[in-house]
Amino acid sequence: MPAPSNSSDPRLDPISVRIPEAVRLTGLSRSRLYELMKSGEVEFVKVGSSTLILVESLRAFIQSRRP
């Protein structure tokens, strides 16, 4: 029987999210997120017409702002 799903298991964490999910996860506004992407402070990739934000980049950005 497979182990129960555990969202804290790093193997199950997404490596990227779309813009609306990044906004929800961080609490940043959509426009602020686009500014961070443009400045290179948050990494993203384009796959066709989709824009994917790298979750590790979001984590690093938020961590760098901690006092």
C-alpha positions in Angstrom: 0.0 0.0 0.0 1.5 3.4 -0.9 2.3 5.9 1.8 -0.3 8.6 2.5 0.1 11.9 0.6 2.1 14.4 2.7 2.3 18.0 1.4 5.4 18.7 3.5 7.3 15.9 1.7 9.8 17.8 -0.6 9.4 15.2 -3.3 5.8 16.3 -3.7 6.5 20.1 -3.8 6.1 21.7 -7.2 9.2 23.1 -8.8 7.2 25.8 -10.6 3.9 27.5 -10.3 1.9 29.8 -12.6 1.5 33.5 -11.8 -1.8 33.3 -9.9 -0.5 30.6 -7.7 2.7 32.6 -7.0 0.6 35.6 -6.1 -1.4 33.4 -3.7 1.6 31.8 -2.1 3.6 35.0 -1.5 0.8 37.5 -0.9 2.5 39.8 -3.4 0.5 41.7 -5.9 0.5 40.5 -9.5 2.2 43.7 -10.6 4.9 43.5 -7.9 5.6 39.9 -9.0 6.0 41.0 -12.6 8.4 43.8 -11.4 10.5 41.2 -9.6 10.5 39.0 -12.6 11.6 41.9 -14.9 14.4 42.9 -12.5 15.6 39.2 -12.2 14.9 39.0 -8.5 12.5 36.1 -9.2 13.3 33.5 -11.8 10.8 32.3 -14.3 10.6 30.3 -17.5 8.4 30.5 -20.5 7.0 27.2 -21.9 5.0 28.1 -24.9 2.5 30.7 -23.8 2.8 29.7 -20.1 4.9 31.6 -17.6 6.2 29.4 -14.8 7.7 30.9 -11.6 10.4 28.8 -10.0 9.3 28.0 -6.5 12.9 27.9 -5.2 13.4 31.4 -6.5 10.3 32.6 -4.6 11.5 31.0 -1.4 15.0 32.6 -1.8 13.5 36.0 -2.5 11.3 35.9 0.6 14.1 34.4 2.7 16.4 37.2 1.7 13.9 39.8 3.0 13.8 38.3 6.5 15.4 40.5 9.2 
